[in-house]
Amino acid sequence: MNRQLDQSDLFTMLVRGLFRRCARCGGKGAFLTGWKKQEERCKTCGFAWQRDLVGFQLGAAAINFILTGGSLLFVMAIGVFVTYPDVPTWPLIAVVGSVALIVGIGGFPTSYTVWLAIDLRLRPLDETEIADAAAHARS
């Protein structure tokens, strides 16, 4: 059974988010049942992930931007390092552009779960949220 975390274990929560699991309990497929289909609550612990919809959407978009930009820089650096001194510009641009599309679009669901981990660390659950999650948890 998945153990509940205290809110200080950010690394574990981020790893859970990268694998699209609930940052709070580690439940598999916690909120995202498809690429864009989202559940209201974690199927395992009952946690309602939409704590503040406007701020949450912006944070998830920022995480997606950071993951996409980071992958762009990583692929570009590897491409230049491997082919230096004769860097093939157009093939490298094509590869980097493809990576940007794949990570930017494909990373959409992951950005939500990673941002949830950060949001839980910045704004720990209050007593009412904990009680609400416990009431909706799967027995």
PyMOL CGO cylinders between C-alpha atoms (Angstrom):
from pymol import cmd
from pymol.cgo import CYLINDER

trace = [
    CYLINDER, 0.00, 0.00, 0.00, 1.19, 3.54, -0.74, 0.3, 1, 1, 1, 1, 1, 1,
    CYLINDER, 1.19, 3.54, -0.74, 2.27, 5.54, 2.24, 0.3, 1, 1, 1, 1, 1, 1,
    CYLINDER, 2.27, 5.54, 2.24, 1.10, 9.11, 2.80, 0.3, 1, 1, 1, 1, 1, 1,
    CYLINDER, 1.10, 9.11, 2.80, 3.90, 11.67, 2.65, 0.3, 1, 1, 1, 1, 1, 1,
    CYLINDER, 3.90, 11.67, 2.65, 4.47, 14.59, 4.85, 0.3, 1, 1, 1, 1, 1, 1,
    CYLINDER, 4.47, 14.59, 4.85, 4.67, 17.72, 2.75, 0.3, 1, 1, 1, 1, 1, 1,
    CYLINDER, 4.67, 17.72, 2.75, 8.45, 18.12, 3.14, 0.3, 1, 1, 1, 1, 1, 1,
    CYLINDER, 8.45, 18.12, 3.14, 9.52, 15.27, 0.84, 0.3, 1, 1, 1, 1, 1, 1,
    CYLINDER, 9.52, 15.27, 0.84, 9.62, 17.31, -2.39, 0.3, 1, 1, 1, 1, 1, 1,
    CYLINDER, 9.62, 17.31, -2.39, 11.97, 15.01, -4.29, 0.3, 1, 1, 1, 1, 1, 1,
    CYLINDER, 11.97, 15.01, -4.29, 9.69, 11.99, -3.86, 0.3, 1, 1, 1, 1, 1, 1,
    CYLINDER, 9.69, 11.99, -3.86, 6.65, 14.06, -4.85, 0.3, 1, 1, 1, 1, 1, 1,
    CYLINDER, 6.65, 14.06, -4.85, 8.43, 15.33, -8.00, 0.3, 1, 1, 1, 1, 1, 1,
    CYLINDER, 8.43, 15.33, -8.00, 9.42, 11.81, -9.03, 0.3, 1, 1, 1, 1, 1, 1,
    CYLINDER, 9.42, 11.81, -9.03, 5.83, 10.70, -8.55, 0.3, 1, 1, 1, 1, 1, 1,
    CYLINDER, 5.83, 10.70, -8.55, 4.72, 13.63, -10.69, 0.3, 1, 1, 1, 1, 1, 1,
    CYLINDER, 4.72, 13.63, -10.69, 7.15, 12.72, -13.47, 0.3, 1, 1, 1, 1, 1, 1,
    CYLINDER, 7.15, 12.72, -13.47, 5.54, 9.27, -13.62, 0.3, 1, 1, 1, 1, 1, 1,
    CYLINDER, 5.54, 9.27, -13.62, 2.01, 10.78, -13.61, 0.3, 1, 1, 1, 1, 1, 1,
    CYLINDER, 2.01, 10.78, -13.61, 1.20, 9.51, -10.14, 0.3, 1, 1, 1, 1, 1, 1,
    CYLINDER, 1.20, 9.51, -10.14, -0.49, 11.34, -7.29, 0.3, 1, 1, 1, 1, 1, 1,
    CYLINDER, -0.49, 11.34, -7.29, 2.13, 13.48, -5.55, 0.3, 1, 1, 1, 1, 1, 1,
    CYLINDER, 2.13, 13.48, -5.55, 0.42, 12.91, -2.20, 0.3, 1, 1, 1, 1, 1, 1,
    CYLINDER, 0.42, 12.91, -2.20, 0.01, 9.12, -2.10, 0.3, 1, 1, 1, 1, 1, 1,
    CYLINDER, 0.01, 9.12, -2.10, 1.76, 7.78, -5.23, 0.3, 1, 1, 1, 1, 1, 1,
    CYLINDER, 1.76, 7.78, -5.23, -1.45, 6.30, -6.65, 0.3, 1, 1, 1, 1, 1, 1,
    CYLINDER, -1.45, 6.30, -6.65, -1.06, 5.10, -10.24, 0.3, 1, 1, 1, 1, 1, 1,
    CYLINDER, -1.06, 5.10, -10.24, -2.97, 7.09, -12.86, 0.3, 1, 1, 1, 1, 1, 1,
    CYLINDER, -2.97, 7.09, -12.86, -4.22, 9.33, -10.09, 0.3, 1, 1, 1, 1, 1, 1,
    CYLINDER, -4.22, 9.33, -10.09, -5.93, 12.16, -11.96, 0.3, 1, 1, 1, 1, 1, 1,
    CYLINDER, -5.93, 12.16, -11.96, -5.27, 11.57, -15.62, 0.3, 1, 1, 1, 1, 1, 1,
    CYLINDER, -5.27, 11.57, -15.62, -7.14, 8.69, -17.18, 0.3, 1, 1, 1, 1, 1, 1,
    CYLINDER, -7.14, 8.69, -17.18, -6.18, 9.68, -20.73, 0.3, 1, 1, 1, 1, 1, 1,
    CYLINDER, -6.18, 9.68, -20.73, -4.02, 12.24, -22.48, 0.3, 1, 1, 1, 1, 1, 1,
    CYLINDER, -4.02, 12.24, -22.48, -6.44, 15.05, -21.68, 0.3, 1, 1, 1, 1, 1, 1,
    CYLINDER, -6.44, 15.05, -21.68, -9.18, 13.41, -19.60, 0.3, 1, 1, 1, 1, 1, 1,
    CYLINDER, -9.18, 13.41, -19.60, -8.86, 14.34, -15.94, 0.3, 1, 1, 1, 1, 1, 1,
    CYLINDER, -8.86, 14.34, -15.94, -10.60, 13.01, -12.86, 0.3, 1, 1, 1, 1, 1, 1,
    CYLINDER, -10.60, 13.01, -12.86, -11.66, 15.31, -10.04, 0.3, 1, 1, 1, 1, 1, 1,
    CYLINDER, -11.66, 15.31, -10.04, -9.97, 13.27, -7.32, 0.3, 1, 1, 1, 1, 1, 1,
    CYLINDER, -9.97, 13.27, -7.32, -7.17, 10.78, -6.86, 0.3, 1, 1, 1, 1, 1, 1,
    CYLINDER, -7.17, 10.78, -6.86, -8.57, 7.28, -7.16, 0.3, 1, 1, 1, 1, 1, 1,
    CYLINDER, -8.57, 7.28, -7.16, -6.42, 6.10, -4.25, 0.3, 1, 1, 1, 1, 1, 1,
    CYLINDER, -6.42, 6.10, -4.25, -6.36, 8.78, -1.53, 0.3, 1, 1, 1, 1, 1, 1,
    CYLINDER, -6.36, 8.78, -1.53, -9.37, 10.93, -2.51, 0.3, 1, 1, 1, 1, 1, 1,
    CYLINDER, -9.37, 10.93, -2.51, -7.34, 14.15, -2.81, 0.3, 1, 1, 1, 1, 1, 1,
    CYLINDER, -7.34, 14.15, -2.81, -9.03, 16.81, -4.97, 0.3, 1, 1, 1, 1, 1, 1,
    CYLINDER, -9.03, 16.81, -4.97, -6.25, 18.22, -7.15, 0.3, 1, 1, 1, 1, 1, 1,
    CYLINDER, -6.25, 18.22, -7.15, -8.06, 21.41, -8.26, 0.3, 1, 1, 1, 1, 1, 1,
    CYLINDER, -8.06, 21.41, -8.26, -7.25, 23.55, -5.27, 0.3, 1, 1, 1, 1, 1, 1,
    CYLINDER, -7.25, 23.55, -5.27, -7.10, 26.85, -7.18, 0.3, 1, 1, 1, 1, 1, 1,
    CYLINDER, -7.10, 26.85, -7.18, -7.92, 26.34, -10.85, 0.3, 1, 1, 1, 1, 1, 1,
    CYLINDER, -7.92, 26.34, -10.85, -6.52, 29.61, -12.24, 0.3, 1, 1, 1, 1, 1, 1,
    CYLINDER, -6.52, 29.61, -12.24, -3.19, 29.41, -10.45, 0.3, 1, 1, 1, 1, 1, 1,
    CYLINDER, -3.19, 29.41, -10.45, -2.91, 25.70, -11.06, 0.3, 1, 1, 1, 1, 1, 1,
    CYLINDER, -2.91, 25.70, -11.06, -3.39, 26.01, -14.83, 0.3, 1, 1, 1, 1, 1, 1,
    CYLINDER, -3.39, 26.01, -14.83, -0.72, 28.72, -15.00, 0.3, 1, 1, 1, 1, 1, 1,
    CYLINDER, -0.72, 28.72, -15.00, 1.74, 26.66, -12.94, 0.3, 1, 1, 1, 1, 1, 1,
    CYLINDER, 1.74, 26.66, -12.94, 1.18, 23.56, -15.10, 0.3, 1, 1, 1, 1, 1, 1,
    CYLINDER, 1.18, 23.56, -15.10, 1.75, 25.65, -18.25, 0.3, 1, 1, 1, 1, 1, 1,
    CYLINDER, 1.75, 25.65, -18.25, 4.98, 27.02, -16.77, 0.3, 1, 1, 1, 1, 1, 1,
    CYLINDER, 4.98, 27.02, -16.77, 6.20, 23.50, -15.94, 0.3, 1, 1, 1, 1, 1, 1,
    CYLINDER, 6.20, 23.50, -15.94, 5.42, 22.38, -19.50, 0.3, 1, 1, 1, 1, 1, 1,
    CYLINDER, 5.42, 22.38, -19.50, 7.40, 25.37, -20.83, 0.3, 1, 1, 1, 1, 1, 1,
    CYLINDER, 7.40, 25.37, -20.83, 10.35, 24.56, -18.56, 0.3, 1, 1, 1, 1, 1, 1,
    CYLINDER, 10.35, 24.56, -18.56, 10.36, 20.85, -19.49, 0.3, 1, 1, 1, 1, 1, 1,
    CYLINDER, 10.36, 20.85, -19.49, 10.17, 21.71, -23.20, 0.3, 1, 1, 1, 1, 1, 1,
    CYLINDER, 10.17, 21.71, -23.20, 12.89, 24.36, -23.00, 0.3, 1, 1, 1, 1, 1, 1,
    CYLINDER, 12.89, 24.36, -23.00, 15.13, 22.10, -20.97, 0.3, 1, 1, 1, 1, 1, 1,
    CYLINDER, 15.13, 22.10, -20.97, 14.79, 19.26, -23.44, 0.3, 1, 1, 1, 1, 1, 1,
    CYLINDER, 14.79, 19.26, -23.44, 15.49, 21.66, -26.32, 0.3, 1, 1, 1, 1, 1, 1,
    CYLINDER, 15.49, 21.66, -26.32, 18.70, 22.86, -24.72, 0.3, 1, 1, 1, 1, 1, 1,
    CYLINDER, 18.70, 22.86, -24.72, 19.75, 19.31, -23.82, 0.3, 1, 1, 1, 1, 1, 1,
    CYLINDER, 19.75, 19.31, -23.82, 19.20, 17.91, -27.34, 0.3, 1, 1, 1, 1, 1, 1,
    CYLINDER, 19.20, 17.91, -27.34, 20.86, 20.94, -28.94, 0.3, 1, 1, 1, 1, 1, 1,
    CYLINDER, 20.86, 20.94, -28.94, 23.91, 20.64, -26.66, 0.3, 1, 1, 1, 1, 1, 1,
    CYLINDER, 23.91, 20.64, -26.66, 24.25, 16.90, -27.33, 0.3, 1, 1, 1, 1, 1, 1,
    CYLINDER, 24.25, 16.90, -27.33, 23.88, 17.48, -31.09, 0.3, 1, 1, 1, 1, 1, 1,
    CYLINDER, 23.88, 17.48, -31.09, 26.55, 20.16, -31.13, 0.3, 1, 1, 1, 1, 1, 1,
    CYLINDER, 26.55, 20.16, -31.13, 28.88, 18.14, -28.88, 0.3, 1, 1, 1, 1, 1, 1,
    CYLINDER, 28.88, 18.14, -28.88, 28.60, 14.99, -31.00, 0.3, 1, 1, 1, 1, 1, 1,
    CYLINDER, 28.60, 14.99, -31.00, 29.03, 16.71, -34.40, 0.3, 1, 1, 1, 1, 1, 1,
    CYLINDER, 29.03, 16.71, -34.40, 31.52, 19.47, -33.53, 0.3, 1, 1, 1, 1, 1, 1,
    CYLINDER, 31.52, 19.47, -33.53, 33.32, 21.08, -35.47, 0.3, 1, 1, 1, 1, 1, 1,
    CYLINDER, 33.32, 21.08, -35.47, 31.10, 20.42, -38.52, 0.3, 1, 1, 1, 1, 1, 1,
    CYLINDER, 31.10, 20.42, -38.52, 27.65, 20.96, -37.01, 0.3, 1, 1, 1, 1, 1, 1,
    CYLINDER, 27.65, 20.96, -37.01, 24.90, 20.13, -39.55, 0.3, 1, 1, 1, 1, 1, 1,
    CYLINDER, 24.90, 20.13, -39.55, 22.58, 23.10, -38.97, 0.3, 1, 1, 1, 1, 1, 1,
    CYLINDER, 22.58, 23.10, -38.97, 19.37, 22.03, -40.73, 0.3, 1, 1, 1, 1, 1, 1,
    CYLINDER, 19.37, 22.03, -40.73, 19.30, 18.43, -39.52, 0.3, 1, 1, 1, 1, 1, 1,
    CYLINDER, 19.30, 18.43, -39.52, 19.97, 19.66, -35.97, 0.3, 1, 1, 1, 1, 1, 1,
    CYLINDER, 19.97, 19.66, -35.97, 17.14, 22.22, -36.29, 0.3, 1, 1, 1, 1, 1, 1,
    CYLINDER, 17.14, 22.22, -36.29, 14.80, 19.47, -37.54, 0.3, 1, 1, 1, 1, 1, 1,
    CYLINDER, 14.80, 19.47, -37.54, 15.68, 17.17, -34.63, 0.3, 1, 1, 1, 1, 1, 1,
    CYLINDER, 15.68, 17.17, -34.63, 15.39, 19.95, -32.04, 0.3, 1, 1, 1, 1, 1, 1,
    CYLINDER, 15.39, 19.95, -32.04, 12.07, 21.10, -33.51, 0.3, 1, 1, 1, 1, 1, 1,
    CYLINDER, 12.07, 21.10, -33.51, 10.71, 17.56, -33.41, 0.3, 1, 1, 1, 1, 1, 1,
    CYLINDER, 10.71, 17.56, -33.41, 11.78, 17.17, -29.79, 0.3, 1, 1, 1, 1, 1, 1,
    CYLINDER, 11.78, 17.17, -29.79, 10.08, 20.47, -28.94, 0.3, 1, 1, 1, 1, 1, 1,
    CYLINDER, 10.08, 20.47, -28.94, 6.80, 19.28, -30.45, 0.3, 1, 1, 1, 1, 1, 1,
    CYLINDER, 6.80, 19.28, -30.45, 6.95, 15.84, -28.86, 0.3, 1, 1, 1, 1, 1, 1,
    CYLINDER, 6.95, 15.84, -28.86, 7.86, 17.08, -25.38, 0.3, 1, 1, 1, 1, 1, 1,
    CYLINDER, 7.86, 17.08, -25.38, 5.62, 20.16, -25.53, 0.3, 1, 1, 1, 1, 1, 1,
    CYLINDER, 5.62, 20.16, -25.53, 2.50, 18.31, -26.61, 0.3, 1, 1, 1, 1, 1, 1,
    CYLINDER, 2.50, 18.31, -26.61, 3.25, 14.91, -25.08, 0.3, 1, 1, 1, 1, 1, 1,
    CYLINDER, 3.25, 14.91, -25.08, 4.35, 16.42, -21.78, 0.3, 1, 1, 1, 1, 1, 1,
    CYLINDER, 4.35, 16.42, -21.78, 1.00, 18.10, -21.18, 0.3, 1, 1, 1, 1, 1, 1,
    CYLINDER, 1.00, 18.10, -21.18, -0.31, 15.51, -18.68, 0.3, 1, 1, 1, 1, 1, 1,
    CYLINDER, -0.31, 15.51, -18.68, 3.00, 15.24, -16.86, 0.3, 1, 1, 1, 1, 1, 1,
    CYLINDER, 3.00, 15.24, -16.86, 3.13, 19.00, -16.34, 0.3, 1, 1, 1, 1, 1, 1,
    CYLINDER, 3.13, 19.00, -16.34, -0.03, 18.78, -14.23, 0.3, 1, 1, 1, 1, 1, 1,
    CYLINDER, -0.03, 18.78, -14.23, 1.28, 16.11, -11.89, 0.3, 1, 1, 1, 1, 1, 1,
    CYLINDER, 1.28, 16.11, -11.89, 4.71, 17.76, -11.54, 0.3, 1, 1, 1, 1, 1, 1,
    CYLINDER, 4.71, 17.76, -11.54, 3.08, 21.09, -10.76, 0.3, 1, 1, 1, 1, 1, 1,
    CYLINDER, 3.08, 21.09, -10.76, 0.84, 19.38, -8.21, 0.3, 1, 1, 1, 1, 1, 1,
    CYLINDER, 0.84, 19.38, -8.21, 3.96, 18.19, -6.36, 0.3, 1, 1, 1, 1, 1, 1,
    CYLINDER, 3.96, 18.19, -6.36, 5.35, 21.72, -6.28, 0.3, 1, 1, 1, 1, 1, 1,
    CYLINDER, 5.35, 21.72, -6.28, 1.98, 23.19, -5.30, 0.3, 1, 1, 1, 1, 1, 1,
    CYLINDER, 1.98, 23.19, -5.30, 1.62, 20.73, -2.40, 0.3, 1, 1, 1, 1, 1, 1,
    CYLINDER, 1.62, 20.73, -2.40, 5.07, 21.70, -1.16, 0.3, 1, 1, 1, 1, 1, 1,
    CYLINDER, 5.07, 21.70, -1.16, 4.38, 25.43, -1.42, 0.3, 1, 1, 1, 1, 1, 1,
    CYLINDER, 4.38, 25.43, -1.42, 0.85, 25.22, 0.00, 0.3, 1, 1, 1, 1, 1, 1,
    CYLINDER, 0.85, 25.22, 0.00, 0.52, 22.22, 2.32, 0.3, 1, 1, 1, 1, 1, 1,
    CYLINDER, 0.52, 22.22, 2.32, -2.91, 20.69, 2.79, 0.3, 1, 1, 1, 1, 1, 1,
    CYLINDER, -2.91, 20.69, 2.79, -5.04, 22.22, 5.50, 0.3, 1, 1, 1, 1, 1, 1,
    CYLINDER, -5.04, 22.22, 5.50, -7.22, 20.22, 7.87, 0.3, 1, 1, 1, 1, 1, 1,
    CYLINDER, -7.22, 20.22, 7.87, -10.37, 20.56, 5.76, 0.3, 1, 1, 1, 1, 1, 1,
    CYLINDER, -10.37, 20.56, 5.76, -8.60, 19.25, 2.63, 0.3, 1, 1, 1, 1, 1, 1,
    CYLINDER, -8.60, 19.25, 2.63, -7.18, 16.30, 4.57, 0.3, 1, 1, 1, 1, 1, 1,
    CYLINDER, -7.18, 16.30, 4.57, -10.61, 15.46, 5.99, 0.3, 1, 1, 1, 1, 1, 1,
    CYLINDER, -10.61, 15.46, 5.99, -12.22, 15.84, 2.55, 0.3, 1, 1, 1, 1, 1, 1,
    CYLINDER, -12.22, 15.84, 2.55, -9.65, 13.52, 0.97, 0.3, 1, 1, 1, 1, 1, 1,
    CYLINDER, -9.65, 13.52, 0.97, -10.13, 10.96, 3.74, 0.3, 1, 1, 1, 1, 1, 1,
    CYLINDER, -10.13, 10.96, 3.74, -13.88, 11.03, 3.20, 0.3, 1, 1, 1, 1, 1, 1,
    CYLINDER, -13.88, 11.03, 3.20, -13.45, 10.30, -0.54, 0.3, 1, 1, 1, 1, 1, 1,
    CYLINDER, -13.45, 10.30, -0.54, -10.58, 7.80, -0.27, 0.3, 1, 1, 1, 1, 1, 1,
    CYLINDER, -10.58, 7.80, -0.27, -11.05, 4.35, -1.72, 0.3, 1, 1, 1, 1, 1, 1,
    CYLINDER, -11.05, 4.35, -1.72, -11.53, 1.77, 1.01, 0.3, 1, 1, 1, 1, 1, 1,
]
cmd.load_cgo(trace, "trace")
